[in-house]
Amino acid sequence: INLVNMIRFTFIILILSFSFLGKTQGSFFATPDSLNKGRLIGVSVGVGSVWAGSMIGLSQVWYADSEKTKWHAFNDSKDWLQMDKVGHYYTAYKLNQLTTDMFRWTGFNRRKSLWIGTGVSLGYQTTLEMLDAYSADWGFSWADMLANGLGTASYMTQQLIWDEERFIPKFSYYPTKYAAVRPEILGSNFAESVLKDYNGQTYWLSFSPGTFMKDSKFPKWACISIGYGINQKLVGSEEYYLDPATGNEYFSSREVLLSIDIDFSKIPVKKPWLKTLLKQFNYLKVPFPAVGLRNGKVFGSILGY
């Protein structure tokens, strides 16, 4: 559901904004040595409010006109060439990361913060799936849940093994001409198309070779990035689309890209507020040139999108 994707991104933005409220001194951004009850209350109330508010809003607005039925599942694992599933992975990962960081900021230790972040990430997205499960228009998607679980577990596993992120999922978008062909599906304006037009989205996995090389001078912030996207995909369940207005034919395809990137969390800065600020850029892929493969043919991209 495209609105559900919007709610997910809204959840991230609201919680991120909340984390920056308060004093602007460096001490505000520093992690305390012991539990700060004021921070814990503030973060807990913020997370709970956004969680409950978004669910109430969805049930009253998005699902209000949808016929209710008994719990049921449906299989959408092949739709959109799995781009929406990669989106679920990305969102689950980032929710875990963000929530873990926020509870770590309250003074909880790393392990406890991680388990809270993992629970919030899985719990929030499972709640969304349950709303789908009782709607006649959709249903509970096991494929979505698998992607949610993999994204959440990916962040948790890296923290447990390395105590840091070494493989970082990122997102990029550029406007395409396909949204104008089916604006009701792919978005009628820029804001809608960012969420709906999978042709313009690319999901990346960035990693730094320097994090795997001990005593190496290779900068840990310098990354190699592998991207996944799709092209000419105008119908979720079909690989071919004929535009009735123009007679143009569209044949969907996958594409894989290779680029470079920056891990902003590993840029050597000492000020806590700047380190916190820089880390937020890790949600998005830096626009560097890329080389890609589509339908067996190599292509280049100046901005990597």
C-alpha positions as CSV (number, residue, x, y, z in Angstrom):
1,I,0.0,0.0,0.0
2,N,1.6,3.3,-1.0
3,L,0.0,5.2,1.8
4,V,1.5,2.7,4.2
5,N,4.9,3.5,2.8
6,M,4.2,7.1,3.4
7,I,3.3,6.4,7.0
8,R,6.6,4.5,7.4
9,F,8.6,7.4,6.2
10,T,6.5,9.8,8.2
11,F,7.3,7.7,11.3
12,I,11.0,8.0,10.7
13,I,10.9,11.7,10.0
14,L,8.8,12.5,13.1
15,I,10.9,10.4,15.4
16,L,14.0,11.9,14.0
17,S,12.7,15.4,14.4
18,F,11.7,14.6,18.0
19,S,15.2,13.5,18.8
20,F,16.5,16.9,18.0
21,L,14.1,18.9,20.3
22,G,15.5,20.5,23.3
23,K,18.8,22.3,24.1
24,T,21.3,22.7,21.4
25,Q,24.5,22.3,23.5
26,G,26.8,19.5,22.7
27,S,25.8,17.8,26.0
28,F,22.3,17.3,24.6
29,F,23.6,15.0,21.9
30,A,26.0,13.1,24.1
31,T,25.1,9.7,25.4
32,P,24.9,9.7,29.2
33,D,26.7,7.3,31.4
34,S,23.6,6.4,33.2
35,L,19.9,6.3,32.5
36,N,18.3,9.8,32.0
37,K,14.7,9.4,33.1
38,G,13.6,12.6,31.4
39,R,15.0,11.5,28.0
40,L,13.5,8.0,28.5
41,I,10.0,9.4,29.1
42,G,10.3,11.8,26.2
43,V,11.5,9.2,23.7
44,S,9.0,6.6,24.9
45,V,6.1,9.0,24.7
46,G,7.2,10.1,21.2
47,V,7.6,6.6,19.9
48,G,4.2,5.5,21.4
49,S,2.4,8.6,20.1
50,V,3.6,8.3,16.6
51,W,2.9,4.5,16.6
52,A,-0.7,4.9,17.9
53,G,-1.4,8.0,16.0
54,S,-0.4,6.6,12.6
55,M,-2.5,3.4,13.2
56,I,-5.6,5.4,14.2
57,G,-5.1,7.7,11.2
58,L,-4.8,4.7,8.8
59,S,-7.8,2.9,10.2
60,Q,-10.0,6.0,10.0
61,V,-8.8,7.4,6.7
62,W,-7.2,4.7,4.5
63,Y,-9.2,1.7,5.6
64,A,-12.5,3.5,6.3
65,D,-13.9,2.8,2.8
66,S,-12.5,-0.7,2.6
67,E,-14.8,-3.6,3.3
68,K,-13.8,-5.5,6.4
69,T,-13.5,-9.3,6.4
70,K,-12.0,-12.1,8.5
71,W,-8.2,-12.4,8.8
72,H,-6.7,-13.6,5.5
73,A,-3.4,-13.6,3.6
74,F,-2.5,-12.9,0.0
75,N,0.6,-13.5,-2.1
76,D,2.2,-10.4,-3.6
77,S,5.7,-11.8,-3.6
78,K,6.1,-11.4,-7.4
79,D,4.6,-7.8,-7.7
80,W,6.8,-4.9,-8.8
81,L,9.8,-7.2,-9.3
82,Q,10.2,-7.2,-5.5
83,M,11.0,-3.5,-5.3
84,D,8.4,-3.0,-2.6
85,K,9.9,-5.9,-0.6
86,V,13.3,-4.2,-0.8
87,G,11.6,-1.1,0.5
88,H,10.2,-3.1,3.4
89,Y,13.7,-4.3,4.2
90,Y,15.1,-0.8,4.1
91,T,12.4,0.6,6.3
92,A,12.7,-2.2,8.9
93,Y,16.4,-1.7,9.0
94,K,16.2,2.0,9.4
95,L,13.5,1.9,12.1
96,N,15.6,-0.5,14.1
97,Q,18.7,1.7,13.7
98,L,16.8,4.9,14.6
99,T,14.9,3.5,17.6
100,T,18.1,1.8,18.9
101,D,20.0,5.1,18.7
102,M,17.2,7.0,20.4
103,F,17.0,4.6,23.4
104,R,20.8,4.5,23.6
105,W,20.6,8.3,23.9
106,T,18.5,7.9,27.0
107,G,21.3,6.1,28.7
108,F,20.3,2.4,28.2
109,N,23.2,0.2,27.3
110,R,23.8,-1.0,23.8
111,R,22.3,-4.4,24.1
112,K,19.1,-3.3,25.8
113,S,18.7,-0.4,23.3
114,L,19.1,-2.9,20.4
115,W,16.4,-5.2,21.7
116,I,14.0,-2.3,22.1
117,G,14.8,-1.1,18.6
118,T,14.3,-4.6,17.2
119,G,11.0,-5.0,19.0
120,V,9.7,-1.6,17.8
121,S,10.7,-2.2,14.2
122,L,9.0,-5.6,14.0
123,G,6.0,-4.6,16.1
124,Y,5.2,-1.5,14.2
125,Q,5.3,-3.1,10.8
126,T,3.5,-6.2,12.0
127,T,0.7,-3.9,13.2
128,L,0.5,-2.4,9.7
129,E,0.2,-5.9,8.2
130,M,-2.6,-6.8,10.6
131,L,-4.6,-3.8,9.3
132,D,-4.2,-5.3,5.8
133,A,-5.1,-8.7,7.0
134,Y,-8.7,-7.7,7.8
135,S,-9.3,-5.7,4.7
136,A,-11.1,-7.3,1.7
137,D,-9.0,-5.3,-0.7
138,W,-5.6,-6.6,0.6
139,G,-4.5,-9.2,3.0
140,F,-1.7,-10.3,5.3
141,S,1.5,-10.6,3.2
142,W,4.0,-13.2,4.4
143,A,6.5,-11.8,1.8
144,D,6.2,-8.4,3.5
145,M,6.8,-9.9,6.9
146,L,9.8,-11.8,5.6
147,A,11.3,-8.6,4.2
148,N,10.5,-6.8,7.5
149,G,12.2,-9.5,9.5
150,L,15.3,-9.6,7.3
151,G,15.7,-5.8,7.5
152,T,15.3,-5.8,11.3
153,A,17.6,-8.8,11.7
154,S,20.3,-7.3,9.4
155,Y,20.8,-4.3,11.7
156,M,20.6,-6.4,14.9
157,T,23.1,-9.0,13.6
158,Q,25.7,-6.4,12.6
159,Q,25.5,-4.8,16.0
160,L,25.8,-8.1,17.8
161,I,28.8,-9.2,15.7
162,W,30.7,-6.0,15.0
163,D,29.1,-3.4,17.3
164,E,28.8,-1.2,14.2
165,E,27.2,-1.0,10.7
166,R,29.3,-2.4,7.9
167,F,26.6,-2.9,5.3
168,I,24.3,0.1,5.1
169,P,21.1,0.2,3.1
170,K,20.4,3.5,1.4
171,F,17.8,5.1,-0.9
172,S,17.8,7.3,-3.9
173,Y,15.2,8.6,-6.3
174,Y,15.0,10.5,-9.6
175,P,11.8,11.5,-11.5
176,T,10.9,9.3,-14.5
177,K,8.6,9.7,-17.5
178,Y,6.6,6.7,-16.5
179,A,4.6,8.4,-13.8
180,A,2.9,10.6,-16.4
181,V,1.7,7.4,-18.2
182,R,-0.1,6.0,-15.1
183,P,-0.3,8.9,-12.6
184,E,-3.1,7.2,-10.6
185,I,-0.7,4.3,-9.9
186,L,2.8,5.9,-10.0
187,G,1.9,9.4,-8.7
188,S,0.6,12.6,-10.1
189,N,3.2,14.9,-8.5
190,F,6.7,14.7,-7.2
191,A,5.9,13.9,-3.6
192,E,3.6,11.0,-4.7
193,S,6.0,9.7,-7.2
194,V,8.8,9.5,-4.7
195,L,6.7,6.9,-2.9
196,K,4.8,5.3,-5.8
197,D,7.0,5.2,-8.8
198,Y,9.3,2.3,-8.3
199,N,11.0,3.0,-11.6
200,G,12.6,6.1,-10.1
201,Q,13.7,4.4,-6.9
202,T,17.0,2.7,-6.3
203,Y,17.9,0.8,-3.1
204,W,21.6,0.6,-2.3
205,L,23.8,-1.5,0.0
206,S,27.0,0.4,0.8
207,F,30.0,-1.1,2.6
208,S,33.5,0.1,3.3
209,P,36.4,-2.3,2.6
210,G,38.3,-0.4,5.3
211,T,36.1,-1.8,8.1
212,F,37.3,-5.3,7.2
213,M,41.0,-4.4,7.1
214,K,42.8,-4.0,10.5
215,D,45.5,-1.4,10.7
216,S,44.8,-0.2,7.2
217,K,45.0,3.4,6.1
218,F,42.0,2.9,3.8
219,P,39.4,5.4,5.0
220,K,36.5,3.7,6.7
221,W,34.1,6.3,5.4
222,A,34.8,5.5,1.7
223,C,32.3,2.9,0.4
224,I,31.5,0.7,-2.5
225,S,27.7,0.7,-3.2
226,I,25.6,-1.9,-5.0
227,G,22.2,-0.8,-6.2
228,Y,18.9,-2.4,-7.3
229,G,16.2,-0.9,-9.4
230,I,13.6,-1.5,-12.1
231,N,12.7,0.1,-15.4
232,Q,9.5,0.4,-17.4
233,K,7.4,-1.2,-14.7
234,L,3.9,0.2,-14.9
235,V,1.8,-2.7,-13.5
236,G,2.6,-4.5,-10.3
237,S,1.7,-8.0,-11.4
238,E,2.4,-7.7,-15.2
239,E,5.7,-7.4,-17.0
240,Y,4.1,-5.8,-20.1
241,Y,1.9,-2.7,-20.4
242,L,0.2,-1.2,-23.5
243,D,-0.7,2.4,-23.1
244,P,-4.2,2.7,-24.6
245,A,-3.8,6.4,-25.1
246,T,-0.6,6.3,-27.2
247,G,-0.2,2.7,-28.2
248,N,3.3,2.7,-26.6
249,E,4.5,-0.6,-25.3
250,Y,6.5,-1.0,-22.0
251,F,8.5,-4.1,-21.0
252,S,9.7,-4.2,-17.4
253,S,13.2,-5.2,-16.4
254,R,15.5,-5.3,-13.4
255,E,18.8,-3.3,-13.2
256,V,21.8,-3.6,-11.0
257,L,24.2,-0.7,-10.4
258,L,27.7,-0.2,-9.0
259,S,28.8,3.1,-7.5
260,I,30.8,4.7,-4.7
261,D,29.4,6.2,-1.6
262,I,30.2,7.8,1.8
263,D,29.5,6.4,5.3
264,F,28.9,9.6,7.1
265,S,28.8,7.9,10.5
266,K,32.5,7.1,10.1
267,I,33.7,10.6,9.2
268,P,36.2,11.4,12.0
269,V,34.5,14.3,13.9
270,K,34.6,14.7,17.7
271,K,31.6,17.0,18.4
272,P,28.6,14.9,19.4
273,W,26.1,17.2,17.7
274,L,28.0,17.1,14.4
275,K,28.4,13.3,14.6
276,T,24.7,12.9,15.2
277,L,23.8,15.2,12.3
278,L,26.2,13.6,9.8
279,K,24.8,10.1,10.6
280,Q,21.4,11.1,9.4
281,F,22.8,11.4,5.8
282,N,23.2,7.7,5.8
283,Y,19.5,7.3,4.9
284,L,20.3,8.5,1.4
285,K,22.8,7.5,-1.3
286,V,25.2,10.3,-2.3
287,P,24.8,11.0,-6.1
288,F,28.1,9.6,-7.5
289,P,28.5,8.2,-11.1
290,A,27.5,4.6,-11.5
291,V,27.7,1.8,-14.0
292,G,24.7,-0.5,-14.4
293,L,23.5,-3.7,-16.1
294,R,20.0,-3.9,-17.6
295,N,18.7,-6.6,-20.0
296,G,22.3,-7.8,-20.4
297,K,23.5,-4.4,-21.5
298,V,25.9,-2.1,-19.6
299,F,24.9,1.5,-19.2
300,G,26.3,4.5,-17.3
301,S,24.8,7.1,-15.2
302,I,26.4,10.5,-14.2
303,L,24.5,10.8,-10.9
304,G,24.1,7.1,-10.3
305,Y,20.3,7.2,-10.5
